[in-house]
Amino acid sequence: MHVRRWILLMLACVAASACYPIRDTSKAPALRRLAAEQAPRRAVLVLPGIGDNLDSLQAGGIGDAIRAAWPDADVVLVELTIGYYKDGRAMPDLHALVAEESGRHAEVWLVGASLGGMGALLYDAAYPCEVDGIVLLAPYLGEDATLRQIRDAGGLARWQAPPAATPDAGNWQGQLWRRAKVWASGGGDPRVWLAWGADDKFAPNMPLLLPAVPPSHVVAGDGVHAWRSWTPLARQAFAMAAREPRSPRSACPTP
C-alpha cells in the first residue's frame, strides 16, 4: 500500500505529462559526465525532474550553466528517475555516488529540480551533512495535506516535527520537513540555495521553506516549472555561490 501511495503522490506532483522515464532500477542510475573546463576541484550531481532523462537534462543547459560559474566543476547528470524512489533505491544509490565523487573531489554538491529537489532534500535527511552544497530548484515538498499542517501550525518554526527516522515510502514527507526544520534552527543552512520562478506551479509552497535557507541564498525571478526557467535561476545561484566564502562542512546543522 505504501508503494502504491508513493506512486500516486509522485504522479500527482507533476501535471504536465502522463509519460515519464522508466528504467531498470536493479542497476545503478545512468550517468553522463560533463568535464570541468579547468582542473576539477568539485563535482555537482544533477538530479532530474519527473519527466527527465539524460538527454533532456543536458538539453536544458544546466551543465553549461554550472560550468560557466564554476569552470573547475565536473557536472554529473544522474538519471535518478521515479522508479528508484518507488523501489527504495534512490537514497542508497545516490549515497554510493556521493561517496565515489567525494574520493575524487574536494567538494560535492547536489542540484535538483522538482522531483530532484525533493530527492536532494531527502538525501540530506537520510545522510546529513555528507555534501558541501545543495541547490533546490522549485522542489516538490509534499502533498497538500502535509503542507497544510505546516501552515496551520504557524510555519516551520511552530510545526511539531516527527522523530528522526530513515525516510521511506510511509514517512518521507515528515522526514523531509523534519530535516528542513533542522536547517532552519540556525537561521538557514549555509550550504543550501533555493530558486523558483514566479509562475512556477510550486511557487506558492516555497515560502514554507524560506526559514531553512539563508535569505541571501534565495533566488526568485520570472519563470515556470521547466528547465527553460530553472537553468537561468540556477546560473544566478551558482554565480552568487562562487562569490561567497565556502562554509566548512562542520557548519552543517546536525540532526
Phi and psi in degrees as a GROMACS rama.xvg file:
@    title "Ramachandran Plot"
@    xaxis  label "Phi"
@    yaxis  label "Psi"
@TYPE xy
-60.2842  -43.6665  HIS-2
-63.5937  -42.9046  VAL-3
-62.9887  -41.4265  ARG-4
-63.0454  -39.5318  ARG-5
-59.3354  -46.506  TRP-6
-60.4614  -46.1387  ILE-7
-62.2113  -39.5087  LEU-8
-63.4152  -44.0294  LEU-9
-67.8098  -38.3906  MET-10
-67.1385  -34.9506  LEU-11
-69.9452  -23.7804  ALA-12
-73.1203  -16.7505  CYS-13
-129.906  119.697  VAL-14
-97.9648  -4.20169  ALA-15
-71.2134  -37.6433  ALA-16
-147.491  144.063  SER-17
-87.0298  -7.94892  ALA-18
-104.963  135.762  CYS-19
-149.639  156.843  TYR-20
-66.4423  136.16  PRO-21
-112.775  131.249  ILE-22
-130.565  160.246  ARG-23
-75.5372  103.669  ASP-24
-83.1796  3.86515  THR-25
-74.9106  -12.8158  SER-26
-109.854  157.365  LYS-27
-61.7841  152.899  ALA-28
-58.2273  143.97  PRO-29
-66.0643  147.062  ALA-30
-126.185  154.58  LEU-31
-137.175  122.006  ARG-32
-100.223  128.965  ARG-33
-109.98  110.459  LEU-34
-70.6141  146.613  ALA-35
-61.2959  151.242  ALA-36
-85.616  -13.2859  GLU-37
-125.195  -178.637  GLN-38
-54.8182  122.264  ALA-39
-70.3104  127.492  PRO-40
-111.222  -25.7786  ARG-41
-141.015  160.136  ARG-42
-119.676  138.974  ALA-43
-119.405  116.203  VAL-44
-94.4442  123.572  LEU-45
-103.306  121.126  VAL-46
-101.353  136.728  LEU-47
-83.0686  161.752  PRO-48
-75.1678  174.684  GLY-49
-63.3637  -30.1073  ILE-50
-96.7443  5.48856  GLY-51
-89.394  153.079  ASP-52
-130.186  -174.522  ASN-53
-61.8951  -38.1977  LEU-54
-65.4381  -42.8677  ASP-55
-70.7411  -33.1397  SER-56
-62.4097  -46.2037  LEU-57
-68.1157  -41.3811  GLN-58
-63.9141  -28.181  ALA-59
-69.1366  -13.4552  GLY-60
85.1055  6.1166  GLY-61
-63.9973  -36.8316  ILE-62
-62.9873  -44.5013  GLY-63
-65.478  -37.4742  ASP-64
-64.3255  -41.3708  ALA-65
-66.6138  -45.7176  ILE-66
-70.9808  -24.4004  ARG-67
-64.7212  -38.7509  ALA-68
-81.6575  -35.4554  ALA-69
-127.803  84.2692  TRP-70
-65.7909  -11.8617  PRO-71
-94.6101  16.4609  ASP-72
-104.702  126.347  ALA-73
-80.5062  125.546  ASP-74
-101.724  127.943  VAL-75
-117.178  110.916  VAL-76
-80.7075  128.059  LEU-77
-118.882  119.06  VAL-78
-84.8966  64.0287  GLU-79
-87.8984  80.616  LEU-80
-80.9267  175.408  THR-81
-58.9358  -31.0215  ILE-82
-59.4823  -33.5414  GLY-83
-66.4272  -36.5821  TYR-84
-68.8941  -44.4411  TYR-85
-59.4104  -40.2462  LYS-86
-89.033  3.13397  ASP-87
74.082  16.2807  GLY-88
-96.0835  -15.7483  ARG-89
-59.0976  -51.7745  ALA-90
-70.8039  -45.836  MET-91
-61.0704  -41.6981  PRO-92
-66.6681  -40.3621  ASP-93
-66.0853  -38.5668  LEU-94
-62.8815  -40.0794  HIS-95
-62.2262  -38.9214  ALA-96
-69.401  -41.6013  LEU-97
-59.8555  -43.2728  VAL-98
-62.835  -41.1823  ALA-99
-63.2933  -46.5693  GLU-100
-70.4081  -29.8799  GLU-101
-64.6016  -29.1781  SER-102
-73.445  -15.6947  GLY-103
-107.511  -20.8159  ARG-104
-130.948  153.834  HIS-105
-72.7321  -28.1832  ALA-106
-135.549  148.344  GLU-107
-130.85  128.673  VAL-108
-119.458  154.186  TRP-109
-115.313  139.205  LEU-110
-133.617  132.916  VAL-111
-144.704  143.913  GLY-112
-113.101  133.571  ALA-113
57.6198  -112.938  SER-114
-54.5073  -41.4278  LEU-115
-67.9261  -32.649  GLY-116
-65.7586  -41.3517  GLY-117
-58.1471  -43.7997  MET-118
-62.6173  -39.1504  GLY-119
-64.7309  -40.9873  ALA-120
-68.3738  -41.5074  LEU-121
-63.4428  -35.2978  LEU-122
-60.7483  -42.0298  TYR-123
-72.5571  -21.2459  ASP-124
-74.2396  -39.1957  ALA-125
-78.6181  -36.1127  ALA-126
-133.407  74.8022  TYR-127
-59.6669  137.864  PRO-128
67.6702  22.2082  CYS-129
-87.3761  -16.4907  GLU-130
-118.353  159.229  VAL-131
-88.6435  -18.8981  ASP-132
-161.949  153.848  GLY-133
-139.727  125.209  ILE-134
-114.894  117.15  VAL-135
-104.288  122.89  LEU-136
-111.076  104.262  LEU-137
42.9223  58.1  ALA-138
-67.946  148.009  PRO-139
-75.5954  126.203  TYR-140
-114.424  8.37492  LEU-141
120.67  174.758  GLY-142
-77.6385  164.94  GLU-143
-58.1739  -37.0124  ASP-144
-62.3884  -40.4509  ALA-145
-67.1471  -44.5234  THR-146
-65.0987  -34.2828  LEU-147
-66.0931  -38.163  ARG-148
-59.7311  -41.6222  GLN-149
-69.0984  -42.6137  ILE-150
-62.7094  -45.2313  ARG-151
-64.8822  -28.3281  ASP-152
-74.4943  -13.0655  ALA-153
99.9138  16.8246  GLY-154
108.723  178.536  GLY-155
-62.393  -37.7315  LEU-156
-63.754  -34.4789  ALA-157
-95.0018  -14.4032  ARG-158
-68.6567  137.159  TRP-159
-87.7672  110.96  GLN-160
-79.3876  150.385  ALA-161
-74.8136  166.26  PRO-162
-61.7456  153.082  PRO-163
-63.5004  138.267  ALA-164
-155.231  162.605  ALA-165
-68.3185  124.596  THR-166
-60.8775  135.449  PRO-167
-144.634  -174.046  ASP-168
-63.9741  -22.9432  ALA-169
-91.7216  -21.3271  GLY-170
-127.133  4.99157  ASN-171
-59.9015  -34.869  TRP-172
-66.6135  -45.1333  GLN-173
-62.457  -38.4216  GLY-174
-72.5245  -35.5965  GLN-175
-59.3744  -48.7428  LEU-176
-75.1774  -28.4388  TRP-177
-61.114  -42.9797  ARG-178
-67.0061  -39.6659  ARG-179
-60.5126  -37.8421  ALA-180
-65.1151  -36.7611  LYS-181
-64.498  -43.0219  VAL-182
-56.0487  -38.8466  TRP-183
-74.8826  -15.6651  ALA-184
-62.7423  -26.818  SER-185
-109.595  20.504  GLY-186
89.9864  13.8548  GLY-187
114.469  134.341  GLY-188
-71.3869  122.258  ASP-189
-68.0785  -10.0512  PRO-190
-82.9878  -12.0282  ARG-191
-107.549  138.242  VAL-192
-125.066  146.349  TRP-193
-134.074  131.186  LEU-194
-141.14  143.92  ALA-195
-160.329  161.351  TRP-196
-97.3908  153.641  GLY-197
-61.3468  -31.5276  ALA-198
-101.605  12.0834  ASP-199
-65.2733  138.888  ASP-200
-66.7433  -20.2095  LYS-201
-94.1058  2.42502  PHE-202
-55.1496  -39.333  ALA-203
-61.945  -20.3913  PRO-204
-90.1387  -16.776  ASN-205
-63.3466  -36.655  MET-206
-57.4656  -27.5491  PRO-207
-62.194  -28.9386  LEU-208
-90.3397  -10.7195  LEU-209
-57.1919  -37.1947  LEU-210
-61.3942  -19.9539  PRO-211
-86.7657  -4.63555  ALA-212
-125.476  133.558  VAL-213
-56.2815  138.009  PRO-214
-54.5081  -33.5752  PRO-215
-75.0591  -6.28479  SER-216
-104.514  16.7428  HIS-217
-104.68  127.722  VAL-218
-121.606  108.587  VAL-219
-121.067  132.919  ALA-220
-155.593  -156.672  GLY-221
-78.8457  156.854  ASP-222
141.015  168.879  GLY-223
-121.701  -172.005  VAL-224
-88.1035  72.4517  HIS-225
-163.472  159.878  ALA-226
-63.4017  -26.9616  TRP-227
-62.6293  -21.8194  ARG-228
-100.03  -40.2054  SER-229
-64.5593  -38.0665  TRP-230
-63.5917  -48.1157  THR-231
-61.5306  -36.3621  PRO-232
-66.8069  -40.6088  LEU-233
-64.4942  -37.9543  ALA-234
-59.296  -41.0585  ARG-235
-63.9914  -44.1313  GLN-236
-62.7834  -44.8128  ALA-237
-70.5866  -34.9397  PHE-238
-64.3599  -40.8544  ALA-239
-66.2431  -41.4754  MET-240
-64.0341  -32.496  ALA-241
-64.9997  -24.0676  ALA-242
-90.8564  -6.53581  ARG-243
-97.7977  145.761  GLU-244
-61.3741  139.101  PRO-245
-75.535  130.708  ARG-246
-74.4499  135.447  SER-247
-65.1716  152.624  PRO-248
-60.6264  -23.9241  ARG-249
-65.4036  -16.9338  SER-250
-77.9501  -8.94924  ALA-251
-64.0163  130.56  CYS-252
-70.4862  123.655  PRO-253
-84.6118  157.583  THR-254
